[in-house]
Amino acid sequence: MAEHLDPTPNLDKACFSSIDEKALFDAPRQTHGPKILLLYGSLRKRSFSRLVSEEAARILHRFGAETRTFNPSGLPLPDDSEADNTKVAELRELVAWCEGMVWCSPERHGAMTGVMKAQIDWIPLTLGAVRPTQGKTLAVMQVCGGSQSFNAVNQMRILGRWMRMITIPNQSSVAKAFAEFDDHDRMKPSAYYDRVVDVMEELVKFTLLTRDRSDYLVDRYSERKESAEELSKRVNQRSI
């Protein structure tokens, strides 16, 4: 290729931006504890996904985080109610509030539960012009009735990426969860408990690293280009 030829002729130069290291490394830092929302995937009276989430919340508090947990009881099936439903509105307000999330589901029939999926499905990709999950961190965990499996966490990872979340590398899968809790519903000391601590520690670290620059991390060339094209159409339209 001749040197005088443009090596990237398909780039829209007006929308292309070089990496702004100042925006990445010198962003003003917030000082409050990370805001973490926890979702669990079972409505059983003794729900082990809820119990693991409660343990996770205690650990998060030790790391200085602020947590809120959504109770999915009463949440309608997706599309079986309007978005102004009380439980739907509560869930969406919590998603808007948080800077990171923890999803913990039982594995049922080799997959996450419908209760877990319904909560995720009620979280829209967009609310007006705002993407409520984009750029936020996510940790995934599951509880198993038998031997250790990773089907539910793998599925939740796919959903997290689809919703443009920063899904952390670590994860937790608790085998035979019924045997991991004492009579007071507290998790017993074990390698499974230690892994939950690992996951929460990593979630807090990733949240602190990314929350102040998440808008820049998810600022994309293709979306800037699309926005510029839409603006041009609106400004230059001849119809009333």
Residue, then its C-alpha position, 0 to 999 in steps of 0.5 A: m500500500a502506498e504511504h500516501l493512501d489512508p490506511t483506514p478509509n472507512l473510519d469516520k474521522a469526526c467520530f473517531s477518538s484516540i484513547d484519552e489516558k487522562a479520562l482513564f487514569d485521572a478521573p475524579r474519585q468518589t469517596h462513598g462505599p461501592k453501592i451493590l445490589l444483590l439478586y437471588g433466584s429462589l422463593r423457597k422459605r429456606s432459599f440457599s441462594r438467598l442465604v448465600s446472598e446474605e453472607a455475601a452482603r455481610i462480607l461486602h459490608r466488611f469491605g466498606a460497601e453499601t448493599r441492598t437486596f431485592n426480594p423477588s416475591g410478587l414480581p410478575l412474569p415479564d410482559d405480564s404486567e406494565a412497567d409501573n407495577t410496584k415490584v418492577a418499579e422497585l427493581r428498576e430503581l435499585v438497578a439505577w441506584c447501584e454501581g455493581m450487582v451480585w446475581c446468585s441463582p440455584e441451578r434447576h434443570g441444568a440452568m438458572t431458575g425462572v425466578m432469576k431470569a424474570q428479574i433480569d428480563w425486567i431490567p431493560l437495556t435502556l430506560g429512555a436514553v439511559r442504559p441502566t446496567q451498562g458499565k456496572t460491575l457484576a459478580v455471579m454465583q450459584v448454589c447446587g443441590g448436588s455436585q458442583s456445576f457451573n451451568a447457571v453462572n455460565q448463563m448469567r455471564i452471557l446475560g451480564r455481557w449482553m447487558r454490557m456489564i463488567t462481569i468479573p473473572n471470579q465466580s462461586s458455585v456452592a455444591k450441596a448447599f443444604a450441607e453448608f449452612d448451620d441451624h442458624d442459617r449461617m454459612k459454615p467455614s469451608a473452601y466454598y465460603d472462602r470463594v464467596v469472600d474471594v468473589m466479593e473482594e474482587l467485585v469491590k476492587f473492580t467496582l472501585l477501579t471502574r465506577d468513576r470512569s465507566d461512562y468513558l469505558v463504554d463510550r463507543y465509536s459506533e454509537r458516536k457515529e450513529s448519534a452523529e448520523e441521527l443528529s444530522k438527519r434531524v437537523n437537516q430534515r425538510s419535512i415539518 
